[in-house]
Amino acid sequence: MGDGHLRLLPGLSVLLLLTFRAADEAPGANPSFPSCLYPWTPTGALHYLGLLTVVSLPTAPASTACAPWCPPQSTCVNATACRCLPGFSSSSGEIVTSPSESCDDINECEAPFTVSCGKLAECQNTEGRYYCVCSPGYRLVSGATHFSNESQNTCEDADLCSSWRHPCDNSTFCVSTQGSYTCHCLPGWVPKPGFLNKQRTTQCEEISFPAWTPPPGIKSQSLSRFFEKVQDLSRDFKPASPQDTIKNLIKSLDKLLEDPGDLEALALPDRHRVATHLLSQLEEVLRTLAKAIPEASFTYRSPSDTELSLMIREQGNGTVTVGQSLARMRLNWAEAVGVGESGPTVAGIFSSRNMKKLLANASLKLDPEEKVQLEKMHEGPVSGDQPRLLSAVNTVFLSNKDTEKLDSPVDFSFSHLVEKSGPRQELICAFWKGDKDSGGYWATTGCRKLGSGNGSTTCRCSHLSSFAILMAYYDMEEEDAALAVITQVGLSLSLLCLLLAALTFLLCKAIQNTSTSLHLQLCICLFLAHLLFLTAINRTEDKVLCAIIAGALHYLYLAAFTWLLLESLHLFLTARNLTAVNYSSVSRFMKKFMFPVGYGVPAVIVAISAASRPHLYGTAARCWLHPGKGFRWGFLGPVCAIISVNLAFFLMTLCILKSKLSSLNTEVSTLRNTRMLTFKAMAQLFILGCTWCLGVLQVGPAARAMAYLFTIINSLQGVFIFLVYCLLSQQVREQYRKWLGGVRKAKADSEKYTLSSRATSDAYRPIRRKSKSP
């Protein structure tokens, strides 16, 4: 190429440069057009200069020819090097010196070449370049589709609902959101199966009133009139105003339940079938109509105090509370979501007091585990009578229809009549269960009571249904009534005999010694314990008073056993020391320690029990120790220990007395004393010790027989004590004879004095008459 040509190249280069720059600055330039690939930046300018340099350079001599191996997206530098185009780079940088290297695209939108496009915008990378665009839902004020850097950012929110002609389905309406939009179902419409509400693809269908037919096989004019009103509501139903339909439906149901008419004449199973049908169908209708309510919640209280509480939300989780004054529930919202259900999620409670009329006289079936717990609490078999309904009937429903076993339990709080539980009565959390034969009954499986007070009871259930609070009454079985009569008669006789025995030990001077002192304390403890048992064992209405009574019985019966232990110890020591000298030392030892032990040891045991678990004094059935948590071993443990020690003392005493009886040189008085000690030891062990073991043997087939033996023998302990220690004692009998002789003599003297007085009076009367005669 000649010099003239070389002089033309600089002018051509300037022309090309101006052409490229003008094209890049033209408004609305197309970024895909090849002449506008690179924005007017220093990098782009260098690229343009590189192109111009290639154009303006003269042809190189053969010795400086370009390398034939230059990779794509590069230009020749010389025979040994190539340069990557702007926007491209090799592994070694801009210059390529090896045929194995390549020029790859540089992603300017990623580190370390991150480009800032500003707020509401995004960086877009293309081959050899980048550009900025507004985020979805936003647009540039100028209307352009892209810009080069943050300084050119004028992105603003685009009202897609107004800018697009048909962004949503005809069954929905468009709602603009920040940079986007959602499609909502029209009022009274719900998403079609397979669609979700408030999505861009939502498609909806109109809600229709669910079909509600009368229960089969039931003939009732009142029920027929009610279903005629239901059909009218169905024909007049307007999906845009479901609240009005729900209110009218509840009013119609209230009217039916307030005046059931011929429904009350139906047989009990048929009435329960009607109630089961009404509850189940009402649940389905309310669940369906609630989906058409546009608000997030809906509450209604009818003039008859029937309550309805609804919560309508989208799918989600978290704990929510639904309800009003009659009933409230607390649940995990994830439990309310129905599998495969379209539309919003619904949770509701329908509470009706008038439903009691149809559910009256229904039976109660206790869960087996709960029945065992109640039998422990009431200390005997329970046979539940027909319960009394205290609360409204509360129907709970969700969008989720599979609620027989929930993943998370639901807590309920039910208001009800204030009524204190008496003996053998219990507040029950129950649910209504339909039955083909009986029509339905109350059940407790899956529900338990958490607490009760101030006219409200809290329940926790693992399933949903129609719930209520019941007062259950438990009757004593026949053998319990017979045992109660035996206990009353036996303890009454024992009280009389214990009183006579105590008076004998106090007034009979000839027999007063250490042994009679022990007998006296035992009689006093048993007398007070039996008297308190007869008069206050069932005073369970006041829990504090009942706990005090239980504690007093605990102490008195333990004291009686402690004095029984001292009796056995005294017999053992007496058997070892039959001589007068040694006996006096035994008496001194017993007098010194018997009162601190006899009354102090039981006090310590009761104090420890009361301090550790005072709430276990008193049960729902009687004022005694609660059987739970092993608390009764505070009484059974010491009793078993005393019986075991007494048995050991008895065996050792028998061994000692046997050796005394076998001695041929024994005096008659000593022999008599030894035989008496043997008899007392045997009687004492049997009457006041071993008979309590019968209480432990009340298990299995022999439980009933053991219960009768235990009740008869132990209720007559006072009679046996009076018999052994008083009537069978020669000294006491002699004293009784003296007392009886003294009574007879006093009576005779009284009669003699009366006769003498009469004789004197009769003798005096004639003298007075004689003195008055003339």
TORNU-864622 format. One line per field, with one value per residue (C-alpha): residue in three letters; residue number from 1; x, y, z. Coordinates in steps of 0.05 Angstrom, whole numbers, plus 5000, padded with zeros to 4 digits. Example, Ala and Ser with C-alpha at 12.3 -4.5 7.8 and 13.67 -1.06 7.14 Angstrom:
# residues 2
padren = Ala,Ser
romi = 1,2
x = 5246,5273
y = 4910,4979
z = 5156,5143
END
This chain:
# residues 774
padren = Met,Gly,Asp,Gly,His,Leu,Arg,Leu,Leu,Pro,Gly,Leu,Ser,Val,Leu,Leu,Leu,Leu,Thr,Phe,Arg,Ala,Ala,Asp,Glu,Ala,Pro,Gly,Ala,Asn,Pro,Ser,Phe,Pro,Ser,Cys,Leu,Tyr,Pro,Trp,Thr,Pro,Thr,Gly,Ala,Leu,His,Tyr,Leu,Gly,Leu,Leu,Thr,Val,Val,Ser,Leu,Pro,Thr,Ala,Pro,Ala,Ser,Thr,Ala,Cys,Ala,Pro,Trp,Cys,Pro,Pro,Gln,Ser,Thr,Cys,Val,Asn,Ala,Thr,Ala,Cys,Arg,Cys,Leu,Pro,Gly,Phe,Ser,Ser,Ser,Ser,Gly,Glu,Ile,Val,Thr,Ser,Pro,Ser,Glu,Ser,Cys,Asp,Asp,Ile,Asn,Glu,Cys,Glu,Ala,Pro,Phe,Thr,Val,Ser,Cys,Gly,Lys,Leu,Ala,Glu,Cys,Gln,Asn,Thr,Glu,Gly,Arg,Tyr,Tyr,Cys,Val,Cys,Ser,Pro,Gly,Tyr,Arg,Leu,Val,Ser,Gly,Ala,Thr,His,Phe,Ser,Asn,Glu,Ser,Gln,Asn,Thr,Cys,Glu,Asp,Ala,Asp,Leu,Cys,Ser,Ser,Trp,Arg,His,Pro,Cys,Asp,Asn,Ser,Thr,Phe,Cys,Val,Ser,Thr,Gln,Gly,Ser,Tyr,Thr,Cys,His,Cys,Leu,Pro,Gly,Trp,Val,Pro,Lys,Pro,Gly,Phe,Leu,Asn,Lys,Gln,Arg,Thr,Thr,Gln,Cys,Glu,Glu,Ile,Ser,Phe,Pro,Ala,Trp,Thr,Pro,Pro,Pro,Gly,Ile,Lys,Ser,Gln,Ser,Leu,Ser,Arg,Phe,Phe,Glu,Lys,Val,Gln,Asp,Leu,Ser,Arg,Asp,Phe,Lys,Pro,Ala,Ser,Pro,Gln,Asp,Thr,Ile,Lys,Asn,Leu,Ile,Lys,Ser,Leu,Asp,Lys,Leu,Leu,Glu,Asp,Pro,Gly,Asp,Leu,Glu,Ala,Leu,Ala,Leu,Pro,Asp,Arg,His,Arg,Val,Ala,Thr,His,Leu,Leu,Ser,Gln,Leu,Glu,Glu,Val,Leu,Arg,Thr,Leu,Ala,Lys,Ala,Ile,Pro,Glu,Ala,Ser,Phe,Thr,Tyr,Arg,Ser,Pro,Ser,Asp,Thr,Glu,Leu,Ser,Leu,Met,Ile,Arg,Glu,Gln,Gly,Asn,Gly,Thr,Val,Thr,Val,Gly,Gln,Ser,Leu,Ala,Arg,Met,Arg,Leu,Asn,Trp,Ala,Glu,Ala,Val,Gly,Val,Gly,Glu,Ser,Gly,Pro,Thr,Val,Ala,Gly,Ile,Phe,Ser,Ser,Arg,Asn,Met,Lys,Lys,Leu,Leu,Ala,Asn,Ala,Ser,Leu,Lys,Leu,Asp,Pro,Glu,Glu,Lys,Val,Gln,Leu,Glu,Lys,Met,His,Glu,Gly,Pro,Val,Ser,Gly,Asp,Gln,Pro,Arg,Leu,Leu,Ser,Ala,Val,Asn,Thr,Val,Phe,Leu,Ser,Asn,Lys,Asp,Thr,Glu,Lys,Leu,Asp,Ser,Pro,Val,Asp,Phe,Ser,Phe,Ser,His,Leu,Val,Glu,Lys,Ser,Gly,Pro,Arg,Gln,Glu,Leu,Ile,Cys,Ala,Phe,Trp,Lys,Gly,Asp,Lys,Asp,Ser,Gly,Gly,Tyr,Trp,Ala,Thr,Thr,Gly,Cys,Arg,Lys,Leu,Gly,Ser,Gly,Asn,Gly,Ser,Thr,Thr,Cys,Arg,Cys,Ser,His,Leu,Ser,Ser,Phe,Ala,Ile,Leu,Met,Ala,Tyr,Tyr,Asp,Met,Glu,Glu,Glu,Asp,Ala,Ala,Leu,Ala,Val,Ile,Thr,Gln,Val,Gly,Leu,Ser,Leu,Ser,Leu,Leu,Cys,Leu,Leu,Leu,Ala,Ala,Leu,Thr,Phe,Leu,Leu,Cys,Lys,Ala,Ile,Gln,Asn,Thr,Ser,Thr,Ser,Leu,His,Leu,Gln,Leu,Cys,Ile,Cys,Leu,Phe,Leu,Ala,His,Leu,Leu,Phe,Leu,Thr,Ala,Ile,Asn,Arg,Thr,Glu,Asp,Lys,Val,Leu,Cys,Ala,Ile,Ile,Ala,Gly,Ala,Leu,His,Tyr,Leu,Tyr,Leu,Ala,Ala,Phe,Thr,Trp,Leu,Leu,Leu,Glu,Ser,Leu,His,Leu,Phe,Leu,Thr,Ala,Arg,Asn,Leu,Thr,Ala,Val,Asn,Tyr,Ser,Ser,Val,Ser,Arg,Phe,Met,Lys,Lys,Phe,Met,Phe,Pro,Val,Gly,Tyr,Gly,Val,Pro,Ala,Val,Ile,Val,Ala,Ile,Ser,Ala,Ala,Ser,Arg,Pro,His,Leu,Tyr,Gly,Thr,Ala,Ala,Arg,Cys,Trp,Leu,His,Pro,Gly,Lys,Gly,Phe,Arg,Trp,Gly,Phe,Leu,Gly,Pro,Val,Cys,Ala,Ile,Ile,Ser,Val,Asn,Leu,Ala,Phe,Phe,Leu,Met,Thr,Leu,Cys,Ile,Leu,Lys,Ser,Lys,Leu,Ser,Ser,Leu,Asn,Thr,Glu,Val,Ser,Thr,Leu,Arg,Asn,Thr,Arg,Met,Leu,Thr,Phe,Lys,Ala,Met,Ala,Gln,Leu,Phe,Ile,Leu,Gly,Cys,Thr,Trp,Cys,Leu,Gly,Val,Leu,Gln,Val,Gly,Pro,Ala,Ala,Arg,Ala,Met,Ala,Tyr,Leu,Phe,Thr,Ile,Ile,Asn,Ser,Leu,Gln,Gly,Val,Phe,Ile,Phe,Leu,Val,Tyr,Cys,Leu,Leu,Ser,Gln,Gln,Val,Arg,Glu,Gln,Tyr,Arg,Lys,Trp,Leu,Gly,Gly,Val,Arg,Lys,Ala,Lys,Ala,Asp,Ser,Glu,Lys,Tyr,Thr,Leu,Ser,Ser,Arg,Ala,Thr,Ser,Asp,Ala,Tyr,Arg,Pro,Ile,Arg,Arg,Lys,Ser,Lys,Ser,Pro
romi = 1,2,3,4,5,6,7,8,9,10,11,12,13,14,15,16,17,18,19,20,21,22,23,24,25,26,27,28,29,30,31,32,33,34,35,36,37,38,39,40,41,42,43,44,45,46,47,48,49,50,51,52,53,54,55,56,57,58,59,60,61,62,63,64,65,66,67,68,69,70,71,72,73,74,75,76,77,78,79,80,81,82,83,84,85,86,87,88,89,90,91,92,93,94,95,96,97,98,99,100,101,102,103,104,105,106,107,108,109,110,111,112,113,114,115,116,117,118,119,120,121,122,123,124,125,126,127,128,129,130,131,132,133,134,135,136,137,138,139,140,141,142,143,144,145,146,147,148,149,150,151,152,153,154,155,156,157,158,159,160,161,162,163,164,165,166,167,168,169,170,171,172,173,174,175,176,177,178,179,180,181,182,183,184,185,186,187,188,189,190,191,192,193,194,195,196,197,198,199,200,201,202,203,204,205,206,207,208,209,210,211,212,213,214,215,216,217,218,219,220,221,222,223,224,225,226,227,228,229,230,231,232,233,234,235,236,237,238,239,240,241,242,243,244,245,246,247,248,249,250,251,252,253,254,255,256,257,258,259,260,261,262,263,264,265,266,267,268,269,270,271,272,273,274,275,276,277,278,279,280,281,282,283,284,285,286,287,288,289,290,291,292,293,294,295,296,297,298,299,300,301,302,303,304,305,306,307,308,309,310,311,312,313,314,315,316,317,318,319,320,321,322,323,324,325,326,327,328,329,330,331,332,333,334,335,336,337,338,339,340,341,342,343,344,345,346,347,348,349,350,351,352,353,354,355,356,357,358,359,360,361,362,363,364,365,366,367,368,369,370,371,372,373,374,375,376,377,378,379,380,381,382,383,384,385,386,387,388,389,390,391,392,393,394,395,396,397,398,399,400,401,402,403,404,405,406,407,408,409,410,411,412,413,414,415,416,417,418,419,420,421,422,423,424,425,426,427,428,429,430,431,432,433,434,435,436,437,438,439,440,441,442,443,444,445,446,447,448,449,450,451,452,453,454,455,456,457,458,459,460,461,462,463,464,465,466,467,468,469,470,471,472,473,474,475,476,477,478,479,480,481,482,483,484,485,486,487,488,489,490,491,492,493,494,495,496,497,498,499,500,501,502,503,504,505,506,507,508,509,510,511,512,513,514,515,516,517,518,519,520,521,522,523,524,525,526,527,528,529,530,531,532,533,534,535,536,537,538,539,540,541,542,543,544,545,546,547,548,549,550,551,552,553,554,555,556,557,558,559,560,561,562,563,564,565,566,567,568,569,570,571,572,573,574,575,576,577,578,579,580,581,582,583,584,585,586,587,588,589,590,591,592,593,594,595,596,597,598,599,600,601,602,603,604,605,606,607,608,609,610,611,612,613,614,615,616,617,618,619,620,621,622,623,624,625,626,627,628,629,630,631,632,633,634,635,636,637,638,639,640,641,642,643,644,645,646,647,648,649,650,651,652,653,654,655,656,657,658,659,660,661,662,663,664,665,666,667,668,669,670,671,672,673,674,675,676,677,678,679,680,681,682,683,684,685,686,687,688,689,690,691,692,693,694,695,696,697,698,699,700,701,702,703,704,705,706,707,708,709,710,711,712,713,714,715,716,717,718,719,720,721,722,723,724,725,726,727,728,729,730,731,732,733,734,735,736,737,738,739,740,741,742,743,744,745,746,747,748,749,750,751,752,753,754,755,756,757,758,759,760,761,762,763,764,765,766,767,768,769,770,771,772,773,774
x = 5000,5028,5038,4974,4935,4970,4952,4878,4875,4878,4819,4781,4796,4767,4706,4694,4704,4653,4605,4609,4602,4541,4508,4520,4490,4428,4365,4331,4392,4385,4435,4435,4457,4531,4552,4526,4554,4596,4572,4613,4659,4735,4735,4691,4734,4796,4760,4742,4814,4838,4794,4816,4888,4878,4846,4900,4962,5001,5013,5070,5131,5137,5186,5131,5071,5013,5010,4964,4939,4904,4841,4771,4754,4826,4870,4941,4997,5056,5080,5084,5027,4953,4908,4838,4783,4752,4703,4745,4805,4850,4878,4943,4910,4897,4957,4956,5024,5005,4961,4929,4899,4831,4796,4734,4677,4686,4623,4622,4561,4600,4658,4710,4678,4612,4574,4525,4460,4425,4360,4303,4351,4392,4457,4453,4515,4522,4581,4633,4591,4537,4477,4427,4351,4296,4273,4207,4148,4189,4206,4248,4215,4241,4209,4276,4290,4360,4414,4489,4503,4473,4473,4422,4375,4304,4266,4197,4139,4096,4021,4018,3943,3928,3985,3966,3901,3884,3935,3886,3832,3761,3741,3790,3808,3879,3913,3978,4035,4104,4134,4084,4010,3965,3898,3843,3779,3716,3671,3634,3683,3738,3798,3785,3816,3890,3895,3913,3883,3923,3970,3983,3953,3892,3827,3762,3692,3629,3610,3544,3502,3518,3463,3430,3380,3338,3363,3336,3281,3260,3188,3179,3137,3184,3244,3207,3192,3265,3289,3239,3273,3340,3317,3293,3361,3394,3352,3362,3437,3481,3555,3573,3539,3549,3545,3471,3457,3497,3459,3391,3412,3432,3367,3327,3366,3355,3280,3280,3320,3282,3215,3231,3158,3147,3223,3218,3168,3219,3253,3320,3363,3324,3333,3408,3409,3376,3428,3485,3458,3447,3517,3553,3513,3518,3593,3598,3554,3592,3659,3637,3603,3660,3707,3665,3673,3723,3744,3797,3747,3673,3635,3561,3519,3446,3389,3388,3461,3485,3556,3596,3669,3706,3778,3795,3868,3916,3957,4012,4032,4037,3991,3923,3863,3791,3727,3683,3654,3625,3686,3756,3809,3883,3915,3972,3947,3983,3931,3875,3902,3865,3904,3885,3834,3830,3812,3828,3838,3780,3777,3711,3673,3597,3569,3496,3463,3397,3428,3422,3349,3366,3427,3394,3401,3459,3507,3581,3636,3701,3768,3797,3858,3816,3769,3828,3851,3781,3776,3842,3818,3751,3784,3737,3700,3660,3597,3579,3507,3479,3521,3493,3510,3539,3565,3541,3553,3613,3624,3696,3714,3772,3786,3824,3771,3820,3820,3814,3887,3921,3997,3991,3938,3887,3872,3801,3770,3696,3650,3598,3554,3592,3583,3630,3647,3622,3640,3643,3630,3677,3679,3692,3718,3677,3660,3599,3607,3553,3531,3488,3451,3444,3446,3507,3540,3592,3664,3730,3783,3837,3814,3837,3823,3879,3845,3780,3757,3712,3662,3713,3747,3809,3815,3867,3846,3883,3823,3764,3689,3631,3654,3621,3635,3597,3586,3592,3564,3594,3552,3579,3571,3528,3585,3609,3541,3542,3613,3592,3537,3585,3635,3582,3557,3625,3657,3598,3605,3680,3671,3626,3674,3735,3701,3685,3755,3786,3741,3761,3835,3825,3780,3803,3859,3875,3899,3934,4006,4050,4011,3944,3975,3995,3925,3894,3935,3919,3844,3846,3881,3834,3772,3790,3810,3745,3702,3735,3729,3654,3637,3685,3715,3667,3674,3706,3669,3722,3791,3829,3784,3789,3865,3865,3819,3863,3925,3891,3870,3940,3969,3918,3923,3999,3998,3953,4003,4061,4027,4016,4091,4104,4054,4093,4159,4131,4106,4174,4211,4162,4171,4246,4240,4187,4218,4192,4259,4270,4198,4204,4263,4221,4165,4213,4243,4174,4147,4208,4204,4134,4101,4157,4157,4082,4063,4128,4146,4078,4083,4150,4124,4062,4103,4151,4093,4055,4117,4136,4068,4011,3965,3961,3922,3849,3818,3755,3719,3743,3789,3847,3915,3917,3938,3980,4055,4064,4039,4002,4068,4074,4023,4033,4108,4109,4050,4085,4149,4111,4075,4141,4175,4114,4118,4191,4175,4118,4163,4217,4165,4137,4206,4218,4150,4158,4221,4186,4126,4171,4204,4175,4196,4156,4110,4035,4030,4088,4057,3991,4026,4065,4002,3967,4026,4024,3949,3957,4014,3975,3911,3948,3985,3922,3873,3916,3969,3956,3885,3913,3949,3880,3878,3939,3907,3848,3870,3847,3786,3791,3788,3714,3722,3785,3748,3692,3741,3783,3723,3690,3752,3783,3718,3709,3779,3750,3704,3763,3805,3749,3740,3814,3838,3775,3725,3777,3816,3799,3819,3775,3716,3724,3725,3663,3629,3648,3621,3557,3551,3561,3509,3460,3474,3465,3400,3377,3395,3359,3297,3304,3308,3248,3208,3230,3209,3141,3132,3150,3102,3046,3058,3058,2992,2947,2977,2961,2890,2883,2906,2854,2795,2752
y = 5000,5069,5130,5162,5105,5110,5184,5167,5116,5165,5203,5139,5117,5182,5173,5102,5122,5178,5131,5078,5129,5162,5094,5077,5143,5138,5131,5064,5030,4956,4920,4859,4899,4884,4956,4970,4910,4953,5013,5077,5062,5063,4989,4998,5057,5014,4961,5012,5038,4967,4957,5023,5005,4941,4980,5034,4991,4978,4908,4878,4849,4774,4772,4801,4760,4745,4680,4633,4601,4662,4636,4664,4730,4755,4796,4786,4823,4791,4722,4698,4734,4749,4797,4779,4827,4872,4833,4769,4742,4681,4642,4682,4750,4794,4770,4699,4667,4593,4557,4518,4581,4610,4677,4667,4714,4758,4758,4831,4817,4772,4784,4811,4851,4864,4921,4964,4975,5009,4993,4953,4932,4873,4863,4819,4788,4772,4749,4803,4854,4869,4915,4933,4920,4936,4880,4844,4889,4953,4995,5055,5123,5133,5068,5039,4966,4972,5020,5019,5036,5060,5133,5118,5080,5108,5043,5051,5005,4983,4974,4908,4900,4963,4958,4887,4875,4806,4786,4741,4689,4715,4680,4723,4796,4825,4856,4894,4879,4909,4895,4840,4820,4764,4737,4731,4691,4732,4738,4674,4634,4585,4558,4500,4433,4436,4512,4558,4626,4691,4662,4687,4623,4620,4595,4594,4565,4590,4560,4523,4506,4434,4382,4369,4313,4288,4228,4163,4126,4184,4210,4278,4338,4385,4357,4362,4436,4449,4417,4457,4520,4490,4480,4552,4576,4533,4562,4634,4625,4681,4664,4738,4741,4674,4707,4720,4648,4622,4667,4645,4572,4577,4613,4557,4504,4541,4542,4467,4452,4500,4469,4399,4379,4307,4295,4287,4230,4190,4130,4146,4114,4153,4219,4206,4189,4256,4292,4255,4272,4346,4355,4321,4356,4424,4415,4403,4462,4511,4486,4499,4566,4593,4590,4643,4693,4747,4768,4732,4716,4713,4708,4704,4697,4682,4706,4636,4643,4595,4615,4606,4626,4619,4634,4636,4639,4615,4553,4560,4541,4571,4568,4603,4610,4605,4613,4657,4652,4581,4547,4563,4520,4528,4490,4488,4519,4466,4416,4455,4449,4395,4349,4364,4417,4480,4549,4581,4542,4543,4528,4535,4521,4516,4517,4501,4495,4472,4408,4379,4362,4311,4284,4274,4206,4185,4134,4143,4094,4106,4094,4031,4067,4124,4073,4042,4110,4127,4061,4076,4145,4121,4060,4009,3987,4041,4032,4096,4119,4164,4228,4299,4348,4412,4450,4468,4417,4443,4419,4431,4428,4444,4445,4381,4326,4272,4291,4222,4226,4293,4302,4357,4354,4410,4445,4465,4508,4496,4539,4502,4504,4511,4446,4417,4344,4304,4234,4187,4243,4266,4320,4286,4312,4272,4272,4248,4185,4162,4090,4049,4012,4061,4124,4149,4155,4196,4171,4193,4157,4206,4262,4279,4333,4382,4423,4453,4514,4575,4544,4525,4459,4451,4388,4362,4316,4281,4283,4327,4316,4347,4357,4371,4371,4317,4304,4229,4193,4127,4081,4031,3959,3913,3884,3955,3971,3908,3922,3993,3965,3916,3972,4017,3962,3934,4001,4023,3960,3971,4043,4020,3964,4010,4061,4007,3980,4049,4063,3996,4011,4079,4060,3990,4004,3930,3919,3984,3972,3983,3933,3967,4034,4006,3978,4045,4084,4033,4038,4114,4116,4064,4098,4165,4135,4094,4154,4199,4146,4137,4211,4245,4195,4220,4295,4308,4371,4415,4394,4428,4397,4330,4334,4349,4290,4244,4268,4257,4186,4172,4194,4158,4091,4095,4111,4050,4006,4038,4023,3952,3947,3971,3918,3864,3890,3891,3820,3798,3832,3806,3735,3743,3771,3733,3747,3807,3842,3841,3858,3924,3943,3928,3973,4030,4022,4022,4081,4122,4110,4088,4158,4190,4129,4116,4187,4215,4164,4170,4245,4244,4198,4241,4305,4278,4255,4320,4362,4322,4315,4349,4349,4273,4275,4263,4233,4247,4189,4193,4229,4181,4174,4181,4115,4149,4157,4105,4154,4100,4068,4124,4082,4012,4014,4026,3979,3922,3935,3934,3870,3837,3859,3836,3768,3763,3783,3732,3675,3693,3700,3631,3601,3631,3611,3541,3531,3559,3513,3452,3464,3417,3460,3520,3550,3550,3626,3632,3577,3615,3679,3643,3613,3680,3714,3660,3671,3746,3742,3697,3738,3804,3780,3753,3807,3869,3845,3789,3811,3872,3825,3807,3876,3859,3793,3826,3805,3753,3707,3710,3786,3789,3738,3773,3840,3812,3779,3841,3886,3841,3826,3895,3932,3888,3901,3940,3881,3833,3880,3885,3810,3792,3845,3855,3798,3743,3774,3745,3809,3851,3803,3807,3883,3881,3838,3889,3945,3907,3888,3960,3981,3929,3950,4023,4006,3964,4019,4068,4024,4011,4086,4098,4045,4072,4142,4116,4079,4140,4182,4131,4128,4203,4214,4178,4216,4281,4259,4237,4304,4339,4299,4329
z = 5000,4981,5023,4997,5022,5090,5094,5083,5140,5199,5171,5160,5231,5259,5216,5240,5313,5308,5273,5328,5383,5350,5342,5415,5440,5396,5439,5436,5408,5399,5445,5399,5339,5324,5318,5389,5426,5473,5512,5510,5567,5572,5559,5498,5473,5477,5437,5384,5382,5375,5315,5285,5296,5258,5202,5199,5207,5142,5119,5160,5126,5121,5180,5228,5204,5252,5290,5253,5318,5349,5385,5372,5404,5397,5351,5327,5360,5325,5304,5377,5413,5408,5447,5473,5452,5506,5549,5541,5578,5578,5637,5633,5623,5562,5520,5494,5479,5474,5423,5481,5511,5494,5504,5548,5565,5627,5672,5694,5739,5786,5832,5825,5768,5804,5770,5810,5774,5833,5869,5837,5780,5760,5721,5659,5628,5554,5512,5515,5551,5604,5613,5669,5669,5719,5765,5746,5761,5750,5689,5668,5666,5595,5572,5551,5562,5591,5616,5626,5700,5766,5745,5690,5738,5737,5754,5786,5805,5746,5757,5721,5732,5693,5642,5621,5586,5616,5670,5709,5694,5685,5750,5789,5798,5795,5855,5845,5893,5900,5833,5817,5820,5846,5822,5876,5871,5862,5925,5935,5892,5912,5874,5829,5850,5837,5842,5899,5913,5904,5852,5781,5754,5800,5770,5812,5813,5848,5917,5920,5982,6003,5998,6066,6069,6129,6169,6139,6175,6220,6215,6247,6227,6266,6228,6161,6173,6190,6125,6085,6112,6095,6023,6020,6044,5991,5935,5959,5973,5946,5945,5953,6022,6058,6127,6120,6101,6160,6209,6182,6185,6259,6276,6242,6280,6346,6334,6322,6385,6430,6410,6384,6383,6363,6365,6441,6430,6390,6421,6454,6398,6345,6381,6385,6311,6295,6338,6305,6235,6251,6280,6222,6167,6201,6205,6130,6112,6157,6131,6059,6068,6111,6050,6015,6073,6050,6120,6161,6217,6230,6297,6310,6373,6362,6406,6437,6458,6404,6384,6320,6313,6247,6227,6153,6132,6079,6091,6142,6212,6281,6342,6338,6385,6361,6401,6444,6514,6512,6482,6458,6425,6415,6358,6309,6244,6204,6231,6198,6127,6088,6043,5970,5993,5951,5976,6043,6107,6157,6232,6270,6335,6338,6409,6423,6492,6461,6434,6505,6493,6438,6475,6542,6577,6533,6562,6577,6557,6593,6563,6596,6622,6650,6683,6719,6744,6769,6805,6840,6857,6884,6916,6886,6823,6788,6749,6712,6711,6658,6662,6668,6612,6643,6583,6513,6458,6420,6348,6324,6250,6203,6129,6145,6148,6171,6245,6278,6299,6298,6297,6350,6405,6411,6478,6494,6547,6559,6602,6642,6704,6769,6808,6859,6852,6911,6933,6874,6824,6770,6716,6649,6582,6532,6458,6420,6379,6331,6334,6287,6342,6399,6357,6395,6463,6501,6500,6529,6488,6465,6512,6582,6632,6647,6701,6724,6764,6765,6717,6664,6647,6603,6561,6513,6456,6400,6353,6336,6344,6384,6456,6523,6597,6636,6709,6718,6778,6802,6845,6896,6876,6919,6959,6975,7006,7049,7072,7090,7135,7168,7179,7212,7259,7276,7291,7333,7377,7380,7404,7461,7482,7477,7521,7573,7570,7579,7640,7669,7663,7694,7752,7771,7821,7832,7760,7747,7725,7664,7623,7636,7619,7551,7543,7561,7509,7455,7471,7469,7400,7370,7400,7370,7303,7297,7318,7267,7213,7225,7228,7178,7128,7073,7086,7018,6999,7032,7008,7065,7118,7083,7083,7158,7172,7130,7168,7235,7216,7191,7258,7303,7267,7266,7341,7353,7318,7355,7422,7396,7384,7456,7481,7445,7472,7543,7537,7512,7569,7620,7595,7603,7674,7711,7779,7818,7821,7747,7731,7769,7724,7662,7688,7700,7630,7597,7637,7617,7541,7523,7517,7475,7429,7428,7408,7380,7326,7290,7294,7259,7203,7191,7192,7139,7095,7101,7086,7025,6990,7028,6967,6971,7036,7017,6954,6915,6949,7022,7069,7069,7037,6961,6927,6874,6873,6929,6982,7020,7039,7089,7128,7100,7108,7184,7193,7156,7195,7262,7245,7226,7291,7331,7298,7318,7390,7390,7368,7418,7473,7457,7460,7529,7556,7529,7570,7631,7623,7615,7683,7735,7795,7774,7825,7812,7810,7762,7718,7717,7697,7643,7613,7616,7580,7527,7516,7513,7463,7416,7422,7412,7351,7318,7336,7326,7278,7229,7212,7176,7128,7101,7069,7027,7004,6969,6900,6850,6858,6935,6937,6957,7013,7039,7038,7082,7131,7135,7148,7200,7241,7241,7255,7317,7346,7404,7421,7422,7465,7517,7515,7523,7571,7613,7612,7611,7668,7736,7772,7728,7736,7811,7807,7764,7818,7871,7829,7814,7888,7908,7858,7884,7956,7940,7905,7964,8013,7970,7969,8045,8057,8014,8051,8119,8098,8077,8144,8184,8143,8152,8228,8233,8196,8249,8307,8273,8260,8333,8359,8319,8346,8403
END
